[in-house]
């Protein structure tokens, strides 16, 4: 009798956990779909490598990556032309996007 009760509880818990997982997955899928449909990506220049302060920027140091437009600030540089030939005013890490405060 005791084994029957234990097995029944295990089956009930298993069923509950499986249905719970399915609901969580559908919630996450729906959430991800809503996020993906509402994000506007924009291409911005980023550093291909670590760049030391005082370096004159050339095209081989700069890559383009897409970021969420809502992450941009008014100081974010969005055009690679604005970087070429400029000198860095601070150390830039690989994959960082550029700000007007990073160059002169």
C-alpha positions as a Python dict, from the first residue, in 0.01 Angstrom:
ca = {
    (1, 'X'): (0, 0, 0),
    (2, 'X'): (279, 239, 91),
    (3, 'X'): (456, 167, -240),
    (4, 'X'): (135, 242, -430),
    (5, 'X'): (105, 584, -265),
    (6, 'X'): (470, 665, -334),
    (7, 'X'): (437, 559, -699),
    (8, 'X'): (119, 764, -736),
    (9, 'X'): (294, 1070, -597),
    (10, 'X'): (590, 1019, -830),
    (11, 'X'): (359, 991, -1131),
    (12, 'X'): (165, 1302, -1027),
    (13, 'X'): (484, 1500, -973),
    (14, 'X'): (623, 1382, -1305),
    (15, 'X'): (308, 1486, -1490),
    (16, 'X'): (302, 1823, -1315),
    (17, 'X'): (667, 1888, -1387),
    (18, 'X'): (630, 1797, -1755),
    (19, 'X'): (325, 2016, -1806),
    (20, 'X'): (493, 2295, -1612),
    (21, 'X'): (800, 2279, -1836),
    (22, 'X'): (587, 2294, -2147),
    (23, 'X'): (409, 2604, -2020),
    (24, 'X'): (740, 2770, -1929),
    (25, 'X'): (883, 2695, -2272),
    (26, 'X'): (583, 2845, -2447),
    (27, 'X'): (604, 3153, -2226),
    (28, 'X'): (974, 3195, -2307),
    (29, 'X'): (913, 3142, -2681),
    (30, 'X'): (638, 3402, -2677),
    (31, 'X'): (858, 3642, -2481),
    (32, 'X'): (1150, 3592, -2720),
    (33, 'X'): (923, 3643, -3020),
    (34, 'X'): (795, 3969, -2876),
    (35, 'X'): (1148, 4085, -2797),
    (36, 'X'): (1284, 3989, -3140),
    (37, 'X'): (1002, 4165, -3319),
    (38, 'X'): (1046, 4487, -3123),
    (39, 'X'): (1422, 4526, -3146),
    (40, 'X'): (1551, 4752, -3417),
    (41, 'X'): (1911, 4671, -3501),
    (42, 'X'): (2151, 4933, -3632),
    (43, 'X'): (2500, 4888, -3773),
    (44, 'X'): (2774, 5077, -3590),
    (45, 'X'): (3153, 5076, -3603),
    (46, 'X'): (3331, 4869, -3341),
    (47, 'X'): (3695, 4793, -3269),
    (48, 'X'): (3845, 4478, -3425),
    (49, 'X'): (4121, 4473, -3166),
    (50, 'X'): (4239, 4641, -2847),
    (51, 'X'): (4348, 4993, -2941),
    (52, 'X'): (4581, 5200, -2725),
    (53, 'X'): (4534, 5566, -2642),
    (54, 'X'): (4696, 5795, -2900),
    (55, 'X'): (4645, 5555, -3193),
    (56, 'X'): (4538, 5697, -3529),
    (57, 'X'): (4241, 5492, -3645),
    (58, 'X'): (4251, 5313, -3980),
    (59, 'X'): (3990, 5099, -4153),
    (60, 'X'): (4170, 4774, -4068),
    (61, 'X'): (4113, 4846, -3695),
    (62, 'X'): (3739, 4894, -3733),
    (63, 'X'): (3462, 4640, -3780),
    (64, 'X'): (3086, 4681, -3811),
    (65, 'X'): (2843, 4517, -3572),
    (66, 'X'): (2471, 4532, -3517),
    (67, 'X'): (2333, 4649, -3185),
    (68, 'X'): (1991, 4733, -3048),
    (69, 'X'): (1910, 5090, -3152),
    (70, 'X'): (1774, 5162, -2804),
    (71, 'X'): (2128, 5107, -2664),
    (72, 'X'): (2269, 5402, -2861),
    (73, 'X'): (2344, 5728, -2688),
    (74, 'X'): (2373, 6071, -2845),
    (75, 'X'): (2753, 6028, -2828),
    (76, 'X'): (2766, 5694, -3015),
    (77, 'X'): (2946, 5714, -3349),
    (78, 'X'): (2735, 5545, -3616),
    (79, 'X'): (2943, 5617, -3926),
    (80, 'X'): (3290, 5471, -3987),
    (81, 'X'): (3391, 5782, -4181),
    (82, 'X'): (3374, 5981, -3858),
    (83, 'X'): (3652, 5759, -3714),
    (84, 'X'): (3906, 5728, -3994),
    (85, 'X'): (4221, 5933, -3931),
    (86, 'X'): (4109, 6031, -3580),
    (87, 'X'): (4325, 5975, -3272),
    (88, 'X'): (4197, 5778, -2975),
    (89, 'X'): (4181, 5963, -2644),
    (90, 'X'): (4158, 5647, -2435),
    (91, 'X'): (4222, 5274, -2459),
    (92, 'X'): (3953, 5093, -2658),
    (93, 'X'): (3882, 4724, -2598),
    (94, 'X'): (3814, 4476, -2875),
    (95, 'X'): (3446, 4483, -2986),
    (96, 'X'): (3372, 4815, -2813),
    (97, 'X'): (3160, 5065, -3002),
    (98, 'X'): (3297, 5417, -3038),
    (99, 'X'): (3181, 5735, -2869),
    (100, 'X'): (3268, 6094, -2962),
    (101, 'X'): (3455, 6104, -2629),
    (102, 'X'): (3691, 5829, -2752),
    (103, 'X'): (3847, 6033, -3035),
    (104, 'X'): (3984, 6374, -3123),
}
